[in-house]
Amino acid sequence: MGTDVIEQVRAWLLARNPEVTAVGWDEDLIDSRLIDSLDFPQLLLLLEELAGHELELTSENVVGFRTLRGIRDTVLADITGAGAVSHE
């Protein structure tokens, strides 16, 4: 299920950036301009929908929103089963 969820996030990012053909696991979504300050609330809503509950933004977890790996391992860890070692 974890990969399906992240693929939905990846598809969301690609739909908003038609000039982009791929988003890597460790690509910084902000530095690469795949999301900006206006997109972040929409991303947060998508992640909350996928998680099935409201997500809490803290100074500790906010860095987890910067990459797909961070979203999987930090933000959505409870639904993606991201406790295991990933070789992606």
Wavefront OBJ file of the C-alpha trace (Angstrom):
o trace
v 0.000 0.000 0.000
v 2.877 2.391 0.746
v 4.045 2.578 -2.847
v 0.470 3.166 -4.079
v 0.111 6.143 -1.761
v 3.410 7.665 -2.821
v 2.548 7.088 -6.475
v -0.606 9.154 -5.910
v 1.548 11.949 -4.483
v 3.976 11.615 -7.412
v 1.070 11.769 -9.896
v -0.265 14.882 -8.142
v 3.151 16.548 -8.455
v 3.525 15.588 -12.111
v 0.025 16.864 -12.944
v 1.004 20.276 -11.565
v 4.313 20.288 -13.400
v 3.666 19.068 -16.962
v 7.237 19.899 -18.009
v 8.557 17.338 -15.501
v 8.652 13.659 -16.442
v 9.904 12.114 -13.193
v 10.223 12.867 -9.494
v 12.983 11.032 -7.654
v 12.664 9.684 -4.121
v 15.178 12.177 -2.735
v 14.465 15.150 -4.985
v 13.803 18.237 -2.882
v 10.276 19.241 -3.866
v 10.771 22.847 -2.780
v 14.275 23.477 -4.133
v 13.324 21.910 -7.468
v 10.208 24.122 -7.515
v 7.828 21.207 -7.836
v 5.844 22.846 -5.026
v 5.842 26.391 -3.749
v 4.207 28.156 -0.842
v 0.865 28.230 -2.666
v 0.998 24.501 -3.477
v 1.985 23.383 0.028
v -1.521 23.691 1.571
v -2.928 21.649 -1.322
v -0.228 19.016 -0.820
v -1.035 18.926 2.878
v -4.740 18.395 2.111
v -3.878 15.560 -0.289
v -1.664 13.902 2.319
v -4.369 14.250 4.972
v -6.880 12.667 2.590
v -4.500 9.776 1.914
v -3.700 9.380 5.627
v -7.346 9.549 6.610
v -6.654 12.039 9.390
v -5.353 15.527 10.036
v -1.589 15.836 9.961
v 0.242 17.865 12.553
v 2.973 20.184 11.334
v 5.814 20.446 13.818
v 9.346 21.742 13.589
v 10.491 18.100 13.834
v 8.419 16.694 10.972
v 8.230 19.615 8.549
v 11.486 18.541 6.873
v 9.744 15.257 6.008
v 7.570 17.108 3.501
v 10.547 18.002 1.304
v 10.991 14.654 -0.518
v 8.872 11.671 -1.502
v 11.016 9.487 0.749
v 10.451 11.889 3.639
v 6.711 11.909 3.018
v 6.679 8.107 2.985
v 8.982 7.581 5.953
v 7.926 10.476 8.173
v 4.618 12.033 7.231
v 2.718 8.920 6.114
v 4.710 6.259 7.969
v 1.627 5.014 9.803
v -0.145 4.087 6.556
v 2.800 3.172 4.319
v 4.508 0.761 6.693
v 7.746 2.657 6.187
v 9.481 1.221 9.214
v 11.320 -1.300 7.057
v 14.519 -0.580 5.203
v 13.910 0.571 1.653
v 16.262 -0.084 -1.230
v 14.590 2.373 -3.598
l 1 2 3 4 5 6 7 8 9 10 11 12 13 14 15 16 17 18 19 20 21 22 23 24 25 26 27 28 29 30 31 32 33 34 35 36 37 38 39 40 41 42 43 44 45 46 47 48 49 50 51 52 53 54 55 56 57 58 59 60 61 62 63 64 65 66 67 68 69 70 71 72 73 74 75 76 77 78 79 80 81 82 83 84 85 86 87 88
